Amino acid sequence: MDPERNVTQMLEFLTSRGVVAVSRRDGRNRIWDLAERIFPSDVEVLPLDEARPPSERLLQALGVARAKFVGETGEEVEIEGTPGTWRVDPAASADASRVVPRSSLRPSHPRPETVA
């Protein structure tokens, strides 16, 4: 067993519980400290049950995503020329049926023709 891996896992668990946090980085190394010394004490923290679900935040950031990534969040749409179902953030577009995802396979701008 790698003891460094166990320490990293323990610190990440303590981070998720709000006990410790990364105060700074030294190259690729994370420098840890107690969360109470890093975060301001006058900031109100939302209880977990009042926080927005990660799938909702993801869909808001992307605007449109496959249903397998965001579940039932947003509105279901079909996108012409793509298989499967998609979910769209209602706030991302007034007309959700016109949202088209960008893809590295389909550039958003025409490519210049190459000269041989």
C-alpha positions in Angstrom: 0.0 0.0 0.0 1.1 3.5 -0.9 1.0 5.7 2.3 1.0 8.9 0.2 -2.1 7.7 -1.6 -3.9 7.1 1.7 -3.0 10.6 3.0 -4.2 12.2 -0.2 -7.5 10.3 0.1 -7.9 11.3 3.7 -7.2 15.0 2.9 -9.8 14.9 0.0 -12.3 13.3 2.4 -11.6 16.0 5.0 -12.0 18.7 2.2 -15.4 17.3 1.3 -16.4 17.6 4.9 -15.1 21.2 5.2 -12.4 20.5 7.7 -9.4 21.3 5.6 -8.8 23.1 2.3 -6.0 23.9 -0.1 -4.5 27.2 1.0 -2.0 27.4 -1.9 0.0 25.4 -4.3 3.7 24.9 -4.6 4.2 23.6 -8.2 1.9 20.6 -8.4 1.8 20.1 -4.7 -1.2 21.2 -2.7 -0.5 23.0 0.6 -3.3 22.2 3.1 -4.6 24.2 6.1 -7.6 24.2 8.4 -10.6 25.4 6.5 -11.5 27.9 9.3 -8.2 29.7 8.7 -8.8 29.9 4.9 -12.4 30.8 4.5 -14.0 33.9 6.0 -16.1 33.2 9.1 -18.8 35.8 8.2 -19.9 33.9 5.0 -23.2 32.0 5.4 -23.0 28.4 4.2 -26.1 26.8 2.6 -27.3 23.6 4.1 -26.8 20.7 1.7 -30.5 20.2 1.2 -30.9 23.8 0.0 -28.0 23.8 -2.4 -28.6 23.3 -6.1 -27.9 19.8 -7.4 -24.7 19.3 -9.4 -26.7 18.3 -12.5 -28.6 21.6 -12.4 -25.3 23.6 -12.2 -23.8 21.5 -15.0 -26.8 22.0 -17.3 -26.7 25.8 -16.6 -23.0 25.9 -17.4 -23.3 23.9 -20.7 -26.8 25.1 -21.8 -27.4 21.7 -23.4 -26.3 18.2 -22.4 -27.1 14.6 -23.0 -29.8 13.2 -20.6 -27.4 10.6 -19.3 -25.2 13.4 -17.7 -27.9 15.6 -16.2 -30.8 13.2 -15.6 -34.2 14.8 -15.6 -32.9 18.3 -15.1 -34.1 20.9 -17.7 -36.4 20.3 -20.6 -36.1 17.4 -23.1 -35.3 18.3 -26.7 -34.4 16.5 -29.9 -31.5 18.0 -31.8 -31.6 17.4 -35.6 -28.9 15.2 -36.9 -27.9 13.8 -33.5 -29.1 10.5 -32.0 -30.6 10.3 -28.5 -32.3 12.7 -26.2 -30.9 16.0 -24.9 -31.7 18.2 -22.0 -31.6 22.0 -22.3 -31.5 24.7 -19.6 -34.7 26.7 -20.0 -32.9 29.9 -19.2 -30.2 29.2 -21.9 -32.5 29.9 -24.8 -36.0 31.4 -25.3 -36.7 28.7 -27.9 -35.1 25.5 -26.6 -35.8 23.6 -29.9 -33.2 25.8 -31.7 -30.3 25.0 -29.4 -27.4 23.3 -31.3 -24.4 21.9 -29.4 -20.9 22.8 -30.6 -18.6 20.0 -31.4 -15.0 19.8 -32.2 -16.0 17.6 -35.1 -18.3 20.3 -36.4 -16.5 23.7 -36.2 -18.7 26.7 -35.5 -17.1 28.6 -38.3 -16.2 27.6 -41.9 -12.7 26.4 -42.4 -10.6 28.1 -45.1 -9.9 26.0 -48.1 -6.3 24.7 -48.4 -4.3 25.5 -51.5 -2.4 22.5 -52.9 
